[in-house]
């Protein structure tokens, strides 16, 4: 799999390059090309799967479309195509709505792909460029917060359904109250887990002084050098 062939640093570089290039260029064909590469990368990353990648992107569509609609309505550059009262749709608004959609979709895919890195992956990546180990822990822990929160919410929802309670069918007032209680409980669980993790790290000498040794060492190979050359060519292609 792609995860075992490449150095963990390259996975971070891929996500950084993709998510940066979509903001550095504004041509729609190039943005579509970068989005296609992001979908392909997310699909093969650790056997994620093409269908599952598209489903994951579909779940993020309401957030993406909400920002795109704002661009569509309030951007007035270019030729006016339709207007009603203060709302106006122009060719510039359509262009910027497409640009925002492609950019956000790429960033969402890259964020989900990089969240699949384990602490050991981040540790190996930052050790390769001589960054402190605290960076690897903070980044690996940070990218797992949202998936952990989502997993806890799904667990609460499943528990409610097993008790014959369907939150989506409750009145709005009760539904908001249930969601509020679930969110507070999920946040409390994450905070409690953070405290436990901090104690465990201290017991293992996480911030102790001295040179560290690693049980599993990952070195840079030909595949990593080839990928770096491809990323450089991609940057040149998109920026020229």
C-alpha positions as a LaTeX table, in Angstrom:
\begin{tabular}{lrrr}
\hline
Residue & $x$ (\AA) & $y$ (\AA) & $z$ (\AA) \\
\hline
Unk1 & 0.00 & 0.00 & 0.00 \\
Unk2 & 0.99 & 3.63 & $-0.43$ \\
Unk3 & 1.33 & 4.04 & 3.32 \\
Unk4 & 4.11 & 1.46 & 3.57 \\
Unk5 & 6.08 & 2.54 & 0.48 \\
Unk6 & 6.56 & 6.22 & 1.24 \\
Unk7 & 8.23 & 8.00 & 4.11 \\
Unk8 & 5.63 & 9.63 & 6.42 \\
Unk9 & 7.13 & 13.05 & 5.67 \\
Unk10 & 6.08 & 12.69 & 2.05 \\
Unk11 & 2.46 & 12.16 & 3.04 \\
Unk12 & 2.55 & 15.48 & 4.89 \\
Unk13 & 4.26 & 17.15 & 1.91 \\
Unk14 & 1.61 & 15.83 & $-0.50$ \\
Unk15 & $-1.22$ & 17.31 & 1.59 \\
Unk16 & 0.63 & 20.62 & 2.05 \\
Unk17 & 1.39 & 20.95 & $-1.66$ \\
Unk18 & $-2.16$ & 20.13 & $-2.77$ \\
Unk19 & $-3.84$ & 22.40 & $-0.22$ \\
Unk20 & $-1.41$ & 25.24 & $-0.99$ \\
Unk21 & $-1.58$ & 25.03 & $-4.78$ \\
Unk22 & $-5.37$ & 25.38 & $-4.86$ \\
Unk23 & $-4.98$ & 28.80 & $-3.23$ \\
Unk24 & $-1.96$ & 29.79 & $-5.32$ \\
Unk25 & $-3.65$ & 29.35 & $-8.70$ \\
Unk26 & $-7.08$ & 30.39 & $-9.92$ \\
Unk27 & $-7.50$ & 28.63 & $-13.26$ \\
Unk28 & $-10.45$ & 26.24 & $-13.09$ \\
Unk29 & $-8.84$ & 23.46 & $-15.20$ \\
Unk30 & $-5.80$ & 23.39 & $-12.90$ \\
Unk31 & $-7.98$ & 23.44 & $-9.80$ \\
Unk32 & $-9.97$ & 20.49 & $-11.17$ \\
Unk33 & $-6.70$ & 18.71 & $-11.90$ \\
Unk34 & $-5.46$ & 19.22 & $-8.33$ \\
Unk35 & $-8.81$ & 18.10 & $-6.92$ \\
Unk36 & $-8.61$ & 14.97 & $-9.07$ \\
Unk37 & $-5.14$ & 14.25 & $-7.70$ \\
Unk38 & $-6.45$ & 14.78 & $-4.16$ \\
Unk39 & $-9.29$ & 12.31 & $-4.74$ \\
Unk40 & $-6.85$ & 9.80 & $-6.20$ \\
Unk41 & $-4.43$ & 10.22 & $-3.30$ \\
Unk42 & $-7.19$ & 9.92 & $-0.68$ \\
Unk43 & $-8.47$ & 6.81 & $-2.43$ \\
Unk44 & $-5.17$ & 4.93 & $-2.37$ \\
Unk45 & $-3.99$ & 6.27 & 0.99 \\
Unk46 & $-3.95$ & 3.20 & 3.18 \\
Unk47 & $-6.62$ & 1.49 & 1.03 \\
Unk48 & $-9.19$ & 4.24 & 1.70 \\
Unk49 & $-11.20$ & 3.40 & $-1.43$ \\
Unk50 & $-12.61$ & 5.59 & $-4.22$ \\
Unk51 & $-16.28$ & 5.15 & $-3.25$ \\
Unk52 & $-15.61$ & 5.88 & 0.41 \\
Unk53 & $-13.64$ & 8.98 & $-0.57$ \\
Unk54 & $-16.55$ & 10.31 & $-2.62$ \\
Unk55 & $-18.98$ & 9.54 & 0.21 \\
Unk56 & $-16.74$ & 11.39 & 2.64 \\
Unk57 & $-16.63$ & 14.37 & 0.28 \\
Unk58 & $-20.42$ & 14.21 & $-0.10$ \\
Unk59 & $-20.88$ & 14.53 & 3.66 \\
Unk60 & $-18.81$ & 17.74 & 3.54 \\
Unk61 & $-20.88$ & 19.13 & 0.67 \\
Unk62 & $-23.31$ & 21.23 & 2.81 \\
Unk63 & $-20.39$ & 23.15 & 4.32 \\
Unk64 & $-18.76$ & 23.66 & 0.92 \\
Unk65 & $-21.97$ & 24.71 & $-0.82$ \\
Unk66 & $-22.94$ & 27.16 & 1.93 \\
Unk67 & $-19.79$ & 29.20 & 1.28 \\
Unk68 & $-20.10$ & 28.81 & $-2.49$ \\
Unk69 & $-23.66$ & 30.16 & $-2.49$ \\
Unk70 & $-22.49$ & 33.29 & $-0.68$ \\
Unk71 & $-19.91$ & 33.86 & $-3.41$ \\
Unk72 & $-22.54$ & 33.22 & $-6.06$ \\
Unk73 & $-24.99$ & 35.78 & $-4.67$ \\
Unk74 & $-22.77$ & 38.58 & $-3.40$ \\
Unk75 & $-20.02$ & 38.59 & $-6.05$ \\
Unk76 & $-21.00$ & 41.07 & $-8.77$ \\
Unk77 & $-18.00$ & 40.97 & $-11.12$ \\
Unk78 & $-18.49$ & 40.31 & $-14.80$ \\
Unk79 & $-21.68$ & 40.06 & $-16.81$ \\
Unk80 & $-24.99$ & 40.06 & $-14.94$ \\
Unk81 & $-26.94$ & 36.86 & $-15.66$ \\
Unk82 & $-29.85$ & 37.18 & $-13.22$ \\
Unk83 & $-30.96$ & 39.56 & $-10.49$ \\
Unk84 & $-33.85$ & 39.88 & $-8.07$ \\
Unk85 & $-33.86$ & 42.72 & $-5.57$ \\
Unk86 & $-30.46$ & 42.95 & $-3.93$ \\
Unk87 & $-29.50$ & 39.46 & $-5.10$ \\
Unk88 & $-27.56$ & 39.25 & $-8.32$ \\
Unk89 & $-25.88$ & 36.36 & $-10.12$ \\
Unk90 & $-23.05$ & 37.25 & $-12.44$ \\
Unk91 & $-20.39$ & 35.41 & $-14.40$ \\
Unk92 & $-17.83$ & 36.45 & $-11.80$ \\
Unk93 & $-20.00$ & 35.05 & $-9.01$ \\
Unk94 & $-20.27$ & 31.70 & $-10.78$ \\
Unk95 & $-16.51$ & 31.64 & $-11.30$ \\
Unk96 & $-15.73$ & 32.37 & $-7.65$ \\
Unk97 & $-18.34$ & 29.89 & $-6.43$ \\
Unk98 & $-16.62$ & 27.19 & $-8.50$ \\
Unk99 & $-13.18$ & 28.26 & $-7.27$ \\
Unk100 & $-14.24$ & 28.19 & $-3.61$ \\
Unk101 & $-15.91$ & 24.80 & $-4.04$ \\
Unk102 & $-12.82$ & 23.24 & $-5.64$ \\
Unk103 & $-10.49$ & 24.76 & $-3.05$ \\
Unk104 & $-12.53$ & 23.69 & $-0.04$ \\
Unk105 & $-13.06$ & 20.18 & $-1.43$ \\
Unk106 & $-9.31$ & 19.77 & $-1.88$ \\
Unk107 & $-8.55$ & 21.05 & 1.62 \\
Unk108 & $-11.17$ & 18.72 & 3.15 \\
Unk109 & $-9.70$ & 15.71 & 1.35 \\
Unk110 & $-6.15$ & 16.62 & 2.40 \\
Unk111 & $-7.21$ & 17.15 & 6.01 \\
Unk112 & $-8.91$ & 13.75 & 6.11 \\
Unk113 & $-5.92$ & 12.08 & 4.45 \\
Unk114 & $-3.40$ & 13.55 & 6.89 \\
Unk115 & $-5.60$ & 12.53 & 9.83 \\
Unk116 & $-4.84$ & 8.91 & 8.94 \\
Unk117 & $-1.24$ & 9.42 & 10.06 \\
Unk118 & $-0.49$ & 7.85 & 13.41 \\
Unk119 & 1.70 & 9.39 & 16.09 \\
Unk120 & 4.56 & 7.19 & 14.93 \\
Unk121 & 4.15 & 8.55 & 11.39 \\
Unk122 & 4.31 & 12.15 & 12.58 \\
Unk123 & 7.21 & 11.28 & 14.85 \\
Unk124 & 9.21 & 9.79 & 11.96 \\
Unk125 & 8.33 & 12.72 & 9.69 \\
Unk126 & 9.45 & 15.43 & 12.10 \\
Unk127 & 12.50 & 13.47 & 13.20 \\
Unk128 & 13.63 & 13.47 & 9.56 \\
Unk129 & 13.73 & 17.28 & 9.52 \\
Unk130 & 15.05 & 17.57 & 13.12 \\
Unk131 & 11.95 & 19.12 & 14.67 \\
Unk132 & 11.14 & 18.56 & 18.37 \\
Unk133 & 9.05 & 15.53 & 19.22 \\
Unk134 & 6.45 & 17.78 & 20.87 \\
Unk135 & 5.43 & 18.99 & 17.39 \\
Unk136 & 4.64 & 15.46 & 16.26 \\
Unk137 & 2.53 & 14.80 & 19.34 \\
Unk138 & 0.59 & 18.07 & 19.11 \\
Unk139 & $-0.15$ & 17.64 & 15.41 \\
Unk140 & $-1.06$ & 13.96 & 15.64 \\
Unk141 & $-3.28$ & 14.60 & 18.65 \\
Unk142 & $-4.87$ & 17.66 & 17.06 \\
Unk143 & $-5.86$ & 15.95 & 13.82 \\
Unk144 & $-7.51$ & 13.16 & 15.81 \\
Unk145 & $-9.74$ & 15.46 & 17.88 \\
Unk146 & $-12.49$ & 15.87 & 15.28 \\
Unk147 & $-12.62$ & 12.14 & 14.35 \\
Unk148 & $-12.69$ & 11.28 & 18.07 \\
Unk149 & $-15.50$ & 13.76 & 18.69 \\
Unk150 & $-17.43$ & 12.41 & 15.70 \\
Unk151 & $-16.96$ & 8.81 & 16.87 \\
Unk152 & $-18.28$ & 9.64 & 20.35 \\
Unk153 & $-21.33$ & 11.40 & 18.89 \\
Unk154 & $-22.04$ & 8.39 & 16.66 \\
Unk155 & $-21.76$ & 6.12 & 19.69 \\
Unk156 & $-24.25$ & 8.25 & 21.62 \\
Unk157 & $-26.64$ & 8.25 & 18.65 \\
Unk158 & $-26.45$ & 4.48 & 18.37 \\
Unk159 & $-27.14$ & 4.10 & 22.10 \\
Unk160 & $-30.22$ & 6.33 & 21.80 \\
Unk161 & $-31.54$ & 4.36 & 18.83 \\
Unk162 & $-31.07$ & 1.09 & 20.74 \\
Unk163 & $-33.27$ & 2.58 & 23.46 \\
Unk164 & $-35.95$ & 3.43 & 20.90 \\
Unk165 & $-35.15$ & 7.16 & 20.74 \\
Unk166 & $-34.64$ & 8.74 & 17.31 \\
Unk167 & $-33.23$ & 12.29 & 17.81 \\
Unk168 & $-34.18$ & 13.36 & 14.27 \\
Unk169 & $-37.86$ & 12.73 & 15.05 \\
Unk170 & $-37.95$ & 14.68 & 18.31 \\
Unk171 & $-39.36$ & 18.24 & 18.52 \\
Unk172 & $-36.78$ & 20.94 & 17.86 \\
Unk173 & $-36.50$ & 22.00 & 21.49 \\
Unk174 & $-35.89$ & 18.45 & 22.72 \\
Unk175 & $-33.59$ & 17.72 & 19.78 \\
Unk176 & $-31.38$ & 20.71 & 20.59 \\
Unk177 & $-31.30$ & 19.67 & 24.24 \\
Unk178 & $-30.23$ & 16.12 & 23.30 \\
Unk179 & $-27.52$ & 17.38 & 20.93 \\
Unk180 & $-26.25$ & 19.79 & 23.59 \\
Unk181 & $-25.97$ & 17.03 & 26.16 \\
Unk182 & $-24.20$ & 14.73 & 23.68 \\
Unk183 & $-21.73$ & 17.47 & 22.69 \\
Unk184 & $-20.89$ & 18.28 & 26.31 \\
Unk185 & $-20.45$ & 14.59 & 27.14 \\
Unk186 & $-18.22$ & 14.07 & 24.08 \\
Unk187 & $-16.06$ & 17.09 & 24.95 \\
Unk188 & $-15.77$ & 15.93 & 28.56 \\
Unk189 & $-14.67$ & 12.50 & 27.35 \\
Unk190 & $-12.02$ & 14.00 & 25.08 \\
Unk191 & $-10.69$ & 16.24 & 27.87 \\
Unk192 & $-10.59$ & 13.32 & 30.27 \\
Unk193 & $-8.77$ & 11.27 & 27.65 \\
Unk194 & $-6.27$ & 14.10 & 27.16 \\
Unk195 & $-5.47$ & 14.09 & 30.88 \\
Unk196 & $-4.97$ & 10.34 & 30.87 \\
Unk197 & $-2.76$ & 10.54 & 27.76 \\
Unk198 & $-0.64$ & 13.30 & 29.32 \\
Unk199 & $-0.06$ & 11.21 & 32.46 \\
Unk200 & 0.84 & 8.18 & 30.36 \\
Unk201 & 3.34 & 10.21 & 28.31 \\
Unk202 & 4.99 & 11.60 & 31.41 \\
Unk203 & 5.33 & 8.08 & 32.87 \\
Unk204 & 7.01 & 6.97 & 29.67 \\
Unk205 & 9.49 & 9.85 & 29.81 \\
Unk206 & 8.10 & 11.74 & 26.84 \\
Unk207 & 9.90 & 15.00 & 27.66 \\
Unk208 & 12.96 & 13.49 & 29.28 \\
Unk209 & 16.35 & 14.77 & 28.15 \\
Unk210 & 18.88 & 12.83 & 26.15 \\
Unk211 & 19.12 & 11.27 & 22.73 \\
Unk212 & 16.09 & 9.21 & 21.72 \\
Unk213 & 16.13 & 5.81 & 20.09 \\
Unk214 & 13.45 & 4.41 & 17.79 \\
Unk215 & 12.25 & 0.84 & 17.51 \\
Unk216 & 11.08 & 1.34 & 13.92 \\
Unk217 & 13.29 & 3.53 & 11.72 \\
Unk218 & 12.13 & 4.67 & 8.29 \\
Unk219 & 14.63 & 5.87 & 5.75 \\
Unk220 & 14.14 & 7.82 & 2.53 \\
Unk221 & 14.21 & 5.66 & $-0.60$ \\
Unk222 & 13.95 & 5.98 & $-4.37$ \\
Unk223 & 10.16 & 6.18 & $-4.26$ \\
Unk224 & 10.40 & 9.20 & $-1.94$ \\
Unk225 & 12.92 & 10.92 & $-4.23$ \\
Unk226 & 10.70 & 10.25 & $-7.26$ \\
Unk227 & 7.66 & 11.65 & $-5.46$ \\
Unk228 & 9.56 & 14.78 & $-4.45$ \\
Unk229 & 10.52 & 15.35 & $-8.10$ \\
Unk230 & 6.87 & 14.89 & $-9.14$ \\
Unk231 & 5.71 & 17.41 & $-6.52$ \\
Unk232 & 8.28 & 19.95 & $-7.76$ \\
Unk233 & 7.09 & 19.48 & $-11.36$ \\
Unk234 & 3.49 & 19.86 & $-10.20$ \\
Unk235 & 4.30 & 23.15 & $-8.45$ \\
Unk236 & 6.05 & 24.47 & $-11.56$ \\
Unk237 & 3.18 & 23.35 & $-13.80$ \\
Unk238 & 0.49 & 25.00 & $-11.64$ \\
Unk239 & 2.33 & 28.28 & $-11.01$ \\
Unk240 & 3.69 & 28.99 & $-14.48$ \\
\hline
\end{tabular}
